[in-house]
Amino acid sequence: MSFPLFDKASQAGVLDTGNALIVAPTATGKSYIGRRILRSAVERRERGVQVYLVPYRALATEMDHSFKKELEKSGIEATVRVATGDYSDPVYPQETDILISTYERFGALLRLPDLKLGRVVIDEVHLIADPTRGPHLEGLIARLKFGKPPESLCALSAVVSNSQELADWLNVPLIVGDASDRAVKVELGCDVTASIDDKLQIVLREVLTQGEQAIVFCRSKAATQKLTRDLRPVFAEYLSEHGVAALKQIAREMAEDPEEAEDLLELLPGGIAFHHAGLSRDSRRAVETAFREGHLKAIACTPTLAAGVNLPAGLVAVRDVFRTEFIRGYPKRVLLSTGELLNMLGRAGRPGQVEKGRGLALIEEDALSPEEIEDLQSAIQAGKGNPVTSRLPDSFDALMRLLLAVIADRGEVTLADLRRALRETLWYHENPSEIEFDRPFQEDIMEDIPAFARVDSNITLEEAHAVADGVDGVIHSSKRYNFSLRFSGLDCTCPARSKWRRRDVCKHLAFVIDYLLFESGVAPELRNRAIYAAAHYFRKTLDLGTKIQEAVKLLHVWNLIESIPAGYRVTPVGGLAANSSLDLLLMRTAQDRIREFHGAPDIKDIAEWVISDYFADENKRNKWLKAIVPWIQGGNIKKISLPEKYRGNFERELENLGQLAVLYGEIARSLGKQKIAEICRKARGCIQYGVSPELIPLISLRIPGLGRARCRFLYRERNIRSLEELAHARPEELTGPTCPHRLTWQWVQRAQTMWKSRHKVLRAPMEKRDKEIDDFLARFRMDQLSLFGKHGVLDQGTPPTRAPSVEPQPPKQVDAAHKQIREEIAPESGRIAESESDRPIRALLLIIAPNREACGNIFKAVFGGRAGPFSYSKLQMSCIYCGRLKFKNDMTINLLGLPAGQNLACALKALATKTNGFSLVVDLNESSSWGYAKYLLKELRNLFGTPYFLTALGNGQQTDHLIPELKRALSLQDSERLFVLNDFQPASVKNMINQFCSLIG
């Protein structure tokens, strides 16, 4: 590939040296240059592991595909590994040529003793300025420079205004690109308009008319959803039936559970969908897939999508040049930085996907001053972003984590080593000064609190107690006031704090800080938590040497590091903390929790512990405590009052809670409390997946499409408890209302592949067992929980009493009963068609069959194969349709073929307007739940009044308890009849035909 930026890098020798900071707009080929550096190193068989670092898991997956495609095309043999923390990531340096990793995961891998680094490429390095990820990324680069320098370092960045300063810090040459380096030309603009929505509709119609796609950036999650609802009518004009069907198929295929399928079916078919961090992973992945395949015409998203995900947009519109931040709980509009704005606009015109692109920022009149508008337009025109500055000073916890990581990397360190490591940070590069350790902490912190001069003897401490992120308590002055010293901030209920000193420390807080930090008689843990909170609050005014000293003291008293003659080293718990993203105060709380507990907790106890320790906000903590029990018991997520507004936020917090449960278990193991450790292991699975313990061996297999509801069905209704039993099952025996044969066949096929691969692990010598396990987990993306214990993959228990393993067949099998129906009963039937009745038929025939062919056989048996041009075989179509059958005496039967998930209300209303007398045939073979059948019957009653019902339900597996539920749902009177077919045996089908014929006279 040759394009301007690549030519610049090549001429500068970057492909040979691997050293550079490449600063250029999006879509100029920065990532390709990074991949080419690593590919060339592998081709030359250079030593060490070649590393490509990215901020997000989705980017890692995308980069993995790109690398493998390019390596295959060039004929280079290389082992590519991906490490994201999303599953077990085996990285054996001697067997890894290219490693693609997220920043956080690589931070843990960096301390592998046998990891020899070759060339390292860091993508999106401007995220150092991000308040959340920036401190970790900056610390990671400092660790590379200080302890494990690679053969070369290439950093890739969007356009920033202080690129030379960044290059100087990294000690690499600078290569700067501009808009002329784009392989696909992108027109960037900034429009001031009286109505953003009107202007947006105009430009979107232009895109739709040209057959292109668009991305629209909004300021918040709620804004993306509102915009999607508002614009759906516009996109409906440009959608074909094929496109809608394709979107629905994507939704069904990418959902792990019927619950998720319902959400996706609501989200996708409108032609425009929203995309934000609040969506579940399945939903985000489905939206991206639908967009890449061209079925989805537009995405309304938050700036999360601007971080490098490669989507083929002809137009990118930034609807909101503001984002919403919350200050003390109140929303505040903040103008986007020019760097953020340019990165969003640069998503337009991706090379190899669209021929041209357009990026447009929309500004409402009077939203900005003329000067601000002019500055913004000039920045967009020049492609000039904001400077990148260190965010490491913004968090005392981030400093503690960096020091802990350096100690873990080096094994043993002194204060002098830590001082040298800090000198490698961008923070120190921006403000170089001597780092001294000779200033007393009390003198350093109290000089920053002028209010301490007003403290008098009337102020006394009445109460102080530890909370999740610091200390709360009560003091007495002229009155009693509540105070809090927390990592999230300091506060006091006195009038001075609320009226005059909102941004300052009142005298009461000054007293509390001095008392808790320096007076004798204070409980050690209260003092440590107060130091942690105060050091964070005064992080920008304390001397760097003071902060290092206090950070090391806290790491020591919290048992994360220990003293040795040569300095310090990490403890076992400290090693866990160094690899975790949880804050360090939480680590301390977890240690205390396990150390002080005696007895054997149950899983509910562990779940309540992690919630109580993790959430500092009492309101959120109470919401989670209310939701966690029904969640871990496997309750329907639609009936649980979720503690988070968005499903994606809920899932991310579940991961964090599960990680904390793992930490509890490791701490318990280090203290010799093995029973607690085992319960914590199970609790992690229950919390993360929302299942009871017996389902963990199944759901932790992470077989696509096999989510919590389907695992529960297989366990309870089909007696499947493990990988072994799933591998030995027959697909047709596993089918049910939520498990169509199409899926069960796929599950059994994958389970058999996994079961065969398991034997390689069991046969491996003990010295190679760990590697074989890691490779096994990585190949199938399995959770480690799937391995051990009763019914675990490596369990050597009693073999199953099932039929021997057979190669599953595609879902085309028809059992003997269905064959008899098709060959013997159906040809003899047809009495409905021969009926002499001249009155309209008021009847419903609802068929829920184990597969579509079985449904067709029942249909043919009832109607005698006399469906004329509208054949029953059309019931196998996966789309909505209506049809009419003409019989003797002008009897007309209207048909509706409706697999689950289609637009039910629309189709039924259309049918209702066409007919008075009818028989309705509905194929619910793909039904997501029995609840769907009840919902369908309710809709029919609302639309058509009170017809007679003839209902064929499944194979008799669940009909006994469903019949009374259906009667209640339909409010059926005693005079109204409900016929139920409990099985599909020939005699039952004959009886059904007789009853139906009797019904219509």
Secondary structure, DSSP 8 states (H G I E B T S, - for coil): ---HHHHHHHHTTHHHH--EEEE--TTSSHHHHHHHHHHHHHHTT-SSEEEEEESSHHHHHHHHHHHHHHHHHHT----EEEE-SSS-----GGG-SEEEEEHHHHHHHTT-TT--EEEEEETTGGGGG-TTTHHHHHHHHHHHHHH---SEEEEEE---TTHHHHHHHHTS-EEE--GGG-SS-EEEEEEEES-HHHHHHHHHHHHHHTT--EEEE-SSHHHHHHHHHHHHHHHHTT--HHHHHHHHHHHHHH-SSHHHHHHHHHHSTTSEEEE-TTS-HHHHHHHHHHHHTT---EEEE-GGGGSS----BSEEEES-SEEEEEETTEEEEEE--HHHHHHHHTTBS-TTT-S-EEEEEEEETTSS-HHHHHHHHHHHHHT--------GGG-HHHHHHHHHHHHHHHSSB-HHHHHHHHTTSHHHHHS-------S-HHHHHHTT-GGGGG--TT-EEEEEEEETTEEEEEEESSSEEEEEEETTEEEE-SHHHHHT-TTS--HHHHHHHHHHHHSTT--HHHHHHHHHHHHHHTTTTS-HHHHHHHHHHHHHHTTSEEEETTEEEE-HHHHHHHT--S-HHHHHHHHHHHHH--S---HHHHHHHHHHHH--SHHHHHHHHHHHHHHHTT--GGGS--SSSSHHHHHHHHHHHHHHHHHHHHHHHHTT-HHHHHHHHHHHHHHHHT--GGGHHHHTT--TT--HHHHHHHHHHH---SHHHHHTS-HHHH-BTTB-HHHHHHHHHHHHHHHHHHHHHHHS-HHHHHHHHHHHHHHHT--GGGTSSTT-TT------SS--------S----HHHHHIIIIIHHH--TTTT----S--EEEEEEE-SSHHHHHHHHHHHHTT--TTS-GGGGG-SS-EEEEEE-GGG-EEEEEE--TTS-HHHHHHHHHTT-SSEEEEEE-TT-S-HHHHHHHHHHHHHHH-S-EEEEEETTSSSHHHHHHHHHHHHT--TTS-EEEE----HHHHHHHHHHHHHHH-
